[in-house]
Structure formats: C-alpha cells, structure tokens
C-alpha cells in the first residue's frame, strides 16, 4: 500500500476548541469542573498564562460566567465551558450578557440529561436549551462543529461574532466530539487572524439609533468612565422605564442579529443534483449522516447532505435552498426531534423524518440508511 | 520653575439626589464613600463601582466613576473578573444583606482568594426593596412579613465568615460611626480582599416592625454576639498579583500548535478496519489503543478512537473503539467490529451487542474465561498465565492489542514498537509488547 501524503496529528475536539480560543485572542477563561468540559478548563489553565491571560476555576458556574463578564468589560476576550448542569447555572448571566452587550464565548459540551444524567454519555438534548436558556427570548448565536477542524474553526468564528455583535455566542459540542481522538490532517485547520476588538474611549456605551449596528465597546480603565447594567436602560446604561427608550433597547437587541441573518448562515452543504432525499444533521450525528449519504451515493442513488454549523439563528435560506427538488428530509439527532421542528417549519409539504436516539449511544450508519428506502 | 497645582476632584457624586427613603442609612454610607474617594484623590476612570441588586443597586448611578450594575448576589464575581483582567483598577462592590445571602459562596470565595476588591455591605437587616422580608442578617426573633411571629434563623456573621477564611480586612460598624470614611480609605488601600459590614436603618420596614434604633444599635450588635470594629486585618498576597507572579516564567511561551506525526512505515490496509478493546478501567486500555493509533498514523493510516468509561476512572469498564482506514472517515460508532478483544469481566459485560452482530469473517481475541462465547465470529483464546513474565493489570491492554496486531496486521509491528519505545513508560510498554508477541507465538 502507498503511504498517505497527509500530515496527521491525533487530537480531540476539546483541544481544538482550546487552540481556536487561543488563536482567536482569548485572554480570560473561567469554568467549573464538569465532564465532558473539564479538559477545556485544564488546558486553558496551562495555556492562558503563556499569553498573559488568566484562567480561573470558579466556585460554581454562576461565578465562572460572572468573572468572564467582568473580565470582558475590562478588556479581555473571555470564554467559559460547561455542560447542561452548568448551563442551568449560567442562565441568569446569559441574560445579563445579552442586556449589557457583553461579548462572550460559551462552550457547551452536551451530555445525556436531564439533571445529572450521564456524565460520560453522549446526547444532543440541549440544542433548544442553548437558544432559550435565559428570560426574554432575545437572540443569541449558536455554532455547532461536527469535526475536530470545525471545532477549531467555529471557536475562532464564535469569538469574531461575539466581538462584532457584542453578545454571548455558543459553541455546542458534545462528549463524543469533545473526547474522541482522531487523526486530523493539519492542513484542514483554516489559517486565522485574531479579530481586533473595536473599542472606543469616550461616549456612550451603547448605540440604539443605528438600525442593526452595534456600538464599539467601552472598556473599564480606558478613557472616560462609563456604565454597564443588567437593567432595562438607555444608551448611557442608565435605568429607564420610558417606553420609547425601552423599545429602542429591546428592538436593538433583536435587530442587531436579525438585520444580519444572511451573514450568520453557516452550513456545510454537499448537495447532489437530482437527489430526492436530503439528510440534515449537526454535531456528532453528522458523522454517521455523512457516511450514510456516501454509502447511498456509492449505491447509485443521488443523495444530498447538509450539516448545520449555525444552529441559531436557524439558517433558513440555506435550508430552503437545499430542500429544492427534495421530497424527503431525514434529520438524525441524539434527541427526540428537538431541531427537527426547526426544519419542519421550513419544509412545507415534504416528508420530514427523524432518526433519533436517547439511549446514550450514537446513531448508526445503518439506522440512517434504513430511512432511505 | 513653575509650580503645577493639582486640584483634587471635589466630589465623585453626580448632582442628582439619592433615591432612598428619608432616614435610610444608604445615603450616609455613600456620602462616606465619596469622602474616602476624595481623600484618596482617585481617578474616576480607574474606579469601577460594582453594584448588586436591591435598594443598594440604585447607588452607582449617583457617582461619576465607571460602574457595573449586575445581578443579585453576583457582584463580587463581576468584580473578580474586572480585577483579574485589569489589576490596575480600583474595584468597589456595593451590596446589601440580600446579596450577601444569595451570593454567599461568591463572597466567601472572593475572601479566600483575596481578590483585591473592597466590598461595602449596606446591611439593613431586611429586603428593603421588595417588602421588608427577612434576610440572612435579620436578628433572631426579628419580625418581618416572612417571619411574622419572629425570625427562627440565626443571623449570619458576615465579618467572621470572610475574616476567618482569609480576608485581608474585615470591619463591622454602622452608618452612624464617625470613622467610616477612615475605614473606607484603609480598606481601599489594603492589598487583598476587604469587607465592611455597615449596618443601617431601613426606615420603610425593619425599624417600623422592630425595636431597633440608632441609639441601641451597638448594644444590640453586642447582645447578638456581633462585636463592632476592625475585627480582622492581615497582610496577604493579592490574588491577581500572586497569579501573575507564579506564572511569570510561563509568559511568552508559545501556545500549542498542531504537531504532525511523521510517517515512517507503510500500512497494509485497503479498506477500513474496526477494532474494539473491551477491558477494565485501570488497565490502560485507552493508552494501549492510543499507541496502536499512533503506530497506524506512523504507517500512513487514518485513525479515530472513541472511548467509553464510567465517571470513576479507575473502576468498572473501559471500552475503546478504534477505526483504522487508508482514507479519512466521518466520525461514527462501531457496531460490528472486525476484531473484538475481551480481556476482563468488565469488558465482557459490555461486549454483548458486538458479539451478537459479528459474523464468521470477524475475530474475537480473549482470555480463557470467555473461551465458550456465543458468537458466530472466530474466537481465539490466549492465556495470560502462559507468559514467561506475570502480566500486570496495567499492561493487559497493550499485551492483547499487540496480539491482535500480529493477527490482523494492519501496519508493521515496527511502527508500534517505535511508539512503545518513546516516552517515560518505554520499558513497561516494550515489555508488554514483547509479552504479546510471545503469547501470539
């Protein structure tokens, strides 16, 4: 046999997330130990001091995200990482970061729930939880890698978007994607340049009067004093109940995302001309999905594949395009159809079938292939 | 030579009147804070007032410094993040007894860490904003809407809590004390965590329902075993400072970059191969499979390893699935392995679904205990007792994966030997590999 020309390293997804964060310019991390996110905490503990940053183990997840929010407003690019029990404790501070327009990256390593569930058991049960995990219903951005190189690239992207839109951006992975070791061709990592944080040293900390635009961030210690608040506020972060100002704030928090939906659609579309079947998946389930589609094509049946990288906002345009000419949509996921409902509302009359497991095992290639016939 | 005259800032207050009830002690405490800042001639752009929730949470809008108004009880967590990211800042937390209760663990942790922040607890013994409900500092027998027949809880000694747990500075007093501004100056200047528990009157609720007055406040404190005064003071290493000091040698070292594994051998596969090793935790199953993966990659193969183990890492099962392939594959589970190694009872307990699906083309390698397996696969038994040297539990994984490699031969054994020869476990690993070769014959 010939030897491969590829240059492989052997690496897990958690390590790729850490590297992505460092290459994106992350300088602050705080987290609380929890399987399967602990590897990120431990690696950040070792790596951040090298770049002059700080990594903390908080007394709990509330403190960890609180420290990240404080650090972000004092000039750091901040990240935390946890799983559903920790996301439960992040909840109120996710709202604060949305309200205060604080850039923040939250890595969410899914495990089997509810409650303590299975610490070392895979699941994808939190894809709605990350979107609706705090009060008010305001938008956040949720990215979902499905491979090790994507774990790296989408973590970098998460920092870029968090800075640009000044809000919490989630990177959703899971136990298997985070802890499975695989050979990765080092050429598969995209080259990245850390995005400079746009800042200013005077003026109001928020701007609501330019539709869809976000004011450059103010940072403590730089220039004039300024404020941040978790209460409903005006552009100076002073608490207000005046309806027109309340509306300006809240509409801004929505418009800054909704006016840019086209720029927030990230998918890996591998569409096959003439395909009647489209598999839509994300995260770890995309692995068996890609393999099943490959097998179907090898058998002579055109089959389309779309891996969703931006779970939220839902990439509606890309999904609708991929569904053109499609009669049947298959959605494999490790829950009972939590993301399928987002597909169904776009799918019109098409059959939308789920392939679902909640037993802690991965969906198999065979289970997906069975739905093709 | 001309003399430059620097005029200190006259006030850090805005022109707005405080929003508090007549007689509320919060206004007095905030005026003392203003006085302390004037005395220290602080740069308002380098001061961050971090306010909590409740009446005290309204305070920060009345100052010209920077401010962060966060969530209930979490103020010291934001303050910690701010201080760690920019240790030059003066970070002052303004919170009440409510925030102290809900965020108790945060205060305690900030004190233990000696984060260089100053915490002012405006302690009016009840929830003044939400209707006068009892708080963690409401005295025993205190009457509030949620303790109408008298409080049955013991009040929290905030000063002792932070004081015995490492705080650099912990003071208890009241809004009527003449020296509050002096104490604030000391606290702000003190390296490490400083807390002032300053009692004041809630004129809307607590003093209306209880006999609690300015005149009797100190006597009441003492009667409840809560002495006033500067009760804890010690020299400490401030955390942000200490953190930077102990990490100084790491600064400037390069962060991790991808390090490809050099290809030194040629593999023998023309299609993907799946191997499952089912053993016990503590048997170095994952390490052994990782060694095989490295050997495969050194031979130009692609590899992926999915491990299954319970939360207790040294007890129970340890099962690793390994894919080897000439071409990269999407990540997926192994349902029917080409080769299954069952090398312990814990492993056997997890092997059922694999055995059920395996066919005559597949191979099971196991120990004598499982010689009579119910499977269509070919079963080959190797007795660990047949080895010249006793096999330690921690070598079982590598001994049996070596046997498997000799039988299915996906890549040269020399590649595996290269991997085993590297690192601090080289001797043990090479011994295990040799034992495997010996058993395989």
Interface residues (C-beta under 8 A of the other chain):
Chain A: X1 X2 X3 X4 X6 X7 X8 X9 X10 X11 X15 X18 X19 X22 X23 X27 X28 X30 X35 X47 X49 X50 X51 X52 X54 X56 X58 X59 X60 X62 X63 X66 X67 X68 X69 X70 X71 X72 X73 X74 X75 X76 X78 X92 X93 X96 X119 X120 X146 X147 X176 X177 X179 X180 X181 X182 X183 X184 X185 X186 X189 X220 X221 X222 X223 X224 X225 X226 X227 X228 X229 X230 X231 X237 X238 X239 X284 X286 X287 X288 X289 X290 X291 X294 X361 X362 X364 X365 X366
Chain B: X44 X45 X46 X47 X48 X50 X58 X60 X61 X64 X65 X66 X67 X68 X69 X70 X71 X74 X77 X78 X79 X80 X81 X82 X83 X84 X85 X86 X88 X89 X105 X106 X108 X109 X240 X243 X247 X250 X251 X252 X253 X254 X255 X256 X257 X258 X259 X260 X261 X263 X265 X266 X267 X268 X269 X270 X290 X293 X294 X297 X299 X300 X301 X302 X303 X304 X305 X306 X307 X308 X309 X310 X311 X326 X328 X329 X330 X331 X332 X333 X335
